Amino acid sequence: MNAVGQPGNLTDRFVARLVDGVIVGVVGVLLNIVLAAISNSWLLTGFISAVATAALYLGYFAYFESTRGQTIGKQLMKLKAFGPDHVSNPTLEQAARRNIYMAFGIAGVVPIIGGILGGLAVLAAVIVVAVNINSDPQRQHLFDKFAGGTQVIKVG
């Protein structure tokens, strides 16, 4: 049994991620401002910031996709994530697995170079995702497959 609709295309999925990235990014910046204001240790602030920001990004996508099948960006673009059964929402574990690359910024816990390495890891993952979406007939990327076969469908 398959979800009703066509697999989400790269452009719609990119716009949805951009919208979600702005939302989570604003919250992340505010969180980091508060952390910097209350701490007098740049090392501790950097560590807490990396962990909190990675958890914020991964948590946002995992929570919304597992409970609603849609983040705010997906909702705006009329996209929905489905679990491997192509009928129900992904489980929390499946949603976390399909978005795990959003937490690669955790590398920022390593002072100075960690943020650069984490950023490069996220960039590499995004490139792999884009290439996979464009080349796979079902528009599934590597992390959809890692999650057991989740899929994003255009529902509107």
Buried (B, 14 or more C-beta within 10 A) or exposed (E): EEBEBEBBBBEBBBBBBEBBBEBBBEBBEEBBEEBEEEBEEEEEBBBBBBBBBBEBBBBBBBBBBBEBBBBBBBBBBBBBBBBBBBEEBBBEEBBBBBBBBBBBBBBBBBEEEBBEBBBEBBEEBBEBBBEBBEEBEBBBBBBBBBBBBBBBBBBE
